[in-house]
Amino acid sequence: MTPRLSGRVAIVTGSSSGLGRAISLRFAKEGAVVMCADIYAVAKADAVYGLQVPTHEVIKSEGGRASFVQTDVRKEDEVELLVTQTVREFGRLDIIVNCAGVAMADVDGLAGQPGGVRVHELETSLFDNTMAINTRGVFLGCKYALKQFLAQEALPASSRGDRTRGWIINIASTAGLIALGGAPSYTTSKHAVIGLTKQVAIDYAKNKVHCNAVCPSFIDTPLISKITRDTENPIALGTAQALVAAHPWGALGQPEDVASAAVFLASEDSQWVTGHSLVIDGGYTAQ
């Protein structure tokens, strides 16, 4: 069978670890050319996650095509350059996955004290930085990807006759659908991502651009490692056990769960799907 993303060019931000790394690797296995983007090619993550080899180098070692552009998604000129460099190197852009994100003070609070932090306890500078990465960074990724989508030729017609111009996948969270207690900046930023996703979807549907969001619950990645891996901190350990118990499936999600959903949303199987927030949460929000 032909790989589902054969020949398509994709940008994945936050590609050095966690969800971004898993999505990049899975896209490459599905035939996509992947431009990896992150602040560092090698993530500053706990060695237990095995991230010492840059994502783009892993892809190339397995026979795929990939490259890396150092990108801070808070900076508009760097996001614009990311898209420009991708087109210069690979000829076009078909998919962007806006995955770069932080939890920062919110997760620190969850691990450091019962109930996390509340609005009056949160430093404004930390709120601003979370919004800059999680929301403004997604906006900038959408903005410059859309400019490129509109400037280039649409892809050949799909099996149903549509000529899609591009796919945008924004990594939101179940915290974009419900409030996550003790995580005010993270919850706010992810609600904004879902709103932006809907806006882009309706504004660019006539141009045949898909824009969808993925809403994972707690996924076992470096982003929440202070909760899931700090076995010497009794508060963190108790929080980790409580998180697992909160999911009817009886386990935290894995990065591959989100990567599989991203492949679906970037493939012809989702040809009539746009403006949707796909929940991946082991039943967390169904309760």
N, C-alpha and C positions, 0 to 999 in steps of 0.2 A: 504494500500500500504506500502511496505517496505521503510523505510527512505532511502534517496538517498545516504547517506554516512555511512550506517549502518556498524558498526564494524571497521571502519578505524580510525587510530590514526593520529592526526593532531597537529602540532605545529603552534601557531599563535604568532608572536612577536608584540609588541606594543598593547598587549591585554587589558590593563587596561582602555582604553578610546577610544572614536571615532570609527574609522573603525575597529580597531583590536577587540574592545569589541563586536561590532555588528556582526562581522564575527565569533568570538568564540561562541557567543550565538546561532547564526543560525546553525553553524556546529553541535553543540550539539543537537539541535532540529532535525537535519537530521540524528542523530544516531552516530556521530563521538565521539570518545574519544579525549578530547582537553587538550593539555599541553599549558597553558598560560605562556607567557614570557614578562616581562617588567622590567624596573628599579624599579618600585614600584608596589606592588599589588593593592594599591588604588591610583588612579591617582590624581595628584595635579591639579585638574580641578575645575572650577567654580561649585558650588553646584547646579546651575540651571540644570546641566546635569544629576544629580542624580547618581553619581558614587561612593557613599560612601561604597558600598558593593563590595568586590573584584569579578572580573568576574568569577573566578573558583568557588567561593562560591555560586554565583547565579546559575551556572550550576548544582552544586551538590544539591542545594535546590530544583531544578526542576526535580530531578531524574536522571541526567546525570552523567557521569564520567569525572573528570577534576582534574588537579593539577596545581601548579605554581612553576616556577623556576625564581628567580631573575636574570635578564640578561641585561647587557649593550652590545648592538650589536656592539659597537666599539671595544670590547675586544675579541680577537680570542679565548682565553681559556674559556671564559664564553659561547660563542656560541657552541664550541665543547662540553662543559659540558652539555649544554641544550639538545643536541641531545643524548648524552650518558645517561643522566638521564631519558629522555623520553623512550628510549629503555629498560632501566633497570626497569622502573616502569610499562610500558605497553606492552613490548615484541617486538615492531617493530615501524617503522615510515612509514606512507603512504603519508602524505601531509605536506607541510610546506607553510605557508603564511608569506612572509617577508613584514610585515606591519609597523614596527617601523619606524618613520620618524619625521622630524622637518621642520618647515619653518623659525622660528627664525627671524633673522634680516630682511629677505625679507618681512614677514608679518608685523613686527613692522614698517618697512619703509612704507608699503602701508597704514597703519593706521595713521602713524605720519606725512606724508607729501604727497602731490599730486604726483603721478607718482612713488612712492616707492623710492628705492635706485638704483643707477647705479654702474657699476663695479668700477670706480675710487673712489666711496664713501664708498665701502664695506670693512670692516676690514678683512684682510686676515685670521685671526684666526677664524672668524665667517664662512667664506667660507670653511675653512678646516674642521670645526666641522660639517657643513651641509653635506659635502661630506663623512665624516667618518660615519655618521649615515645613511644617505639616500642611499649611494652607496656602501661603504665598508661593511656596515652591511648586505646589501642584498647579496653581494658577499660571505660573510662568511656563511650566512644561506644556500645559494645554495651549497657551497663547502662541508659542513659537512652533509647536507641532502643527497647529491649525494653519498658521501662515504657510508652512511648507506643503501641507495637504492641499490647500487651495491653489498653490502655484504650480503643482506638478500634475501630470496626466493621471487620471484614475486608473486603477488596476483593471486588467481584462475582466469581462463580465463573469460573474459567478455562475454556478450551475442553475440558478434561478433567474439569471439575467441582470442582476444588479451590478453596477460598476462602483464598488466601494472606493472611497478616497483615503480612508484611514481608520485606525482603531485607537481609541484612548481608553486606557484602563487606569483608574485612580484607586490606589489602595487606601480605603477608609478603615472602618472598624465597626464592630457592634456598638462601640461607644459613639458612633455617629447616628445611631438609631435610638439608643436608650442612654440614660446618664450612668456613668461609671463612678460610683461613689468614691470620693477622695481623689479624683483626677480632673480638676476643673479645666485646666488648659488643654489637656488631651481630648476630653469630651467636646469642648467647644471647637477645637480645630477639626475634628473628624465630622462633626455635624456640618461644618462649613464645606468640607470636601464633597459631601453628598449633595448639598445645595448647588455647588458649582457643577457637579456632574450632570444634574438634571438640566441646568441652564444651558450648558454646552450641547447637550443632547437635542434639546428642542430648537436651539438656534441654528444648528448645523445639520439637522436631519435632511433638509432639502439638498445639501451638498453631499449626502450619503457618507457622512462621518459617524461612526459609532462612538459613543462615549458611555461607559459603564463604570460602576464602582464595585469593589470587592470589600466585603465587611467581615473580616475574621474576628473571632473571639480571641482568647488567649492562646497564642502559638508559642511553642517552645523554641525561642530564638534568643540571641544575645540581648535583644531589646528588653527582655524581662528576666535576664539571667540573675539579677540581684534578688529576685524572688525565687526563681526555680532552682538555682544552683548554690545558694548560700546556705549550706547545711549547718554551719556553725552559729547562725543567727536564729535563735528560737522563734522570734517574731516572723522572720522571713520564711522559715520552715513551716510554721503554722499557716501562713498566708498561702504558700504553695499547695499545701494539702487541702485548704479550703477552696482554692481555685479549681483543683481537680474535681472535688466533690460537687462544685457548682455546675458542672457540665454533665447532663444526663448520660452522655456517652461514656463517662467515667475516665476520661483522659484529656490532656491538653492536645491541641491540634499540632500538626507537623507542617513545616514549610512546604512540603510536597503537596499538601492538601490545597493550599492556596495557588501553587504553581499550576496544578491541574485545572483549576477554575479559570486562571488567566489564559491558558491555552484555549479553552472553550470560548471565552469572550473575544479572542482574537482570530477565531476560525470562522469558516462558513457556516458552522453549526449554529452560530448565533446571529445569522444574517438579519433577522427582524427584531433583534434585541438592542435597545438603546435607552438610556436614561434609567437603567435598572441598578439596584444595589443588591448584589448577590451575597447572601449571608452564608458564612461557613463557620459554624459555631458548636457543633456537637449537641445541638438542642438548647443551647444557653438561653436564647431569647424566646424560645417557645414556651417557657414556663410561666 
